[in-house]
Amino acid sequence: MMLQIRYGPGSLKIYQCPSECARRCKQTQYKKACLTFCNKCCNKCLCVPPGYYGNKAVCPCYNNWKTKEGGPKCP
């Protein structure tokens, strides 16, 4: 329940997206792409899942936004 409140839909303000995406993308080797898509997703969903990878169920909008090929849009 606490994860939903802290990381769930609408838990962030748009101005918080860059720092939350920097945290989310910190360990990837594809930092530029990760930051680009994370920020798009955060601006739409107002949430970024905890950790560096996975945990997307906490933020359903972030989890369910797909590319036209059906893959995940949000890192």
matplotlib code that plots the C-alpha trace (Angstrom):
import matplotlib.pyplot as plt

x = [0.0, 2.8, 4.4, 1.1, 1.0, 4.7, 5.0, 1.5, -0.5, -0.5, 2.1, 4.4, 4.2, 5.6, 8.6, 9.6, 9.8, 13.4, 14.9, 12.8, 13.8, 17.4, 17.0, 15.2, 17.7, 20.9, 22.2, 21.3, 23.8, 21.1, 20.8, 19.6, 16.8, 15.8, 15.6, 13.7, 11.0, 10.9, 10.2, 7.4, 5.8, 6.2, 4.6, 1.6, 1.3, 2.7, 4.5, 7.8, 8.1, 10.6, 14.0, 16.1, 14.1, 10.7, 8.1, 5.9, 2.7, 2.8, 2.2, -0.4, -0.4, 3.4, 3.1, 0.3, 1.6, 2.9, 4.7, 2.8, 4.7, 3.2, 6.4, 6.7, 7.0, 8.2, 11.5]
y = [0.0, 2.4, 1.9, 2.9, 6.2, 7.0, 5.7, 5.2, 7.2, 10.9, 10.7, 13.2, 16.7, 17.3, 19.2, 16.1, 13.9, 14.8, 13.8, 10.6, 9.6, 10.3, 7.9, 5.3, 5.4, 5.7, 2.2, 1.7, 1.8, 3.5, 6.6, 9.1, 6.8, 5.8, 9.5, 10.5, 7.8, 7.9, 11.7, 11.2, 8.5, 10.5, 13.6, 11.5, 9.2, 11.4, 8.5, 6.5, 3.0, 2.4, 0.9, 0.8, -1.9, -3.6, -2.7, -1.3, -2.7, 0.1, 2.6, 1.0, 3.9, 3.6, -0.2, -0.3, 2.4, 0.4, 1.1, 0.5, -2.8, -3.8, -3.5, -1.4, 2.3, 3.2, 2.0]
z = [0.0, 0.9, -2.6, -4.2, -2.3, -2.9, -6.5, -7.8, -10.4, -9.7, -7.0, -8.7, -10.0, -13.5, -12.1, -10.2, -13.3, -14.3, -10.9, -10.6, -14.2, -13.4, -10.5, -12.6, -15.4, -13.3, -14.0, -17.7, -20.5, -22.7, -20.5, -23.2, -24.5, -21.0, -19.8, -22.9, -22.6, -18.8, -18.9, -21.5, -19.4, -16.2, -17.8, -18.9, -15.8, -13.1, -11.6, -12.0, -10.5, -7.7, -8.4, -11.6, -13.4, -13.1, -10.3, -13.0, -11.5, -8.9, -11.7, -14.1, -16.6, -16.9, -17.2, -19.7, -22.2, -25.2, -28.4, -31.7, -31.9, -28.5, -26.5, -23.3, -24.0, -20.5, -19.0]

ax = plt.figure().add_subplot(projection="3d")
ax.plot(x, y, z, "-o")
ax.set_aspect("equal")
plt.show()
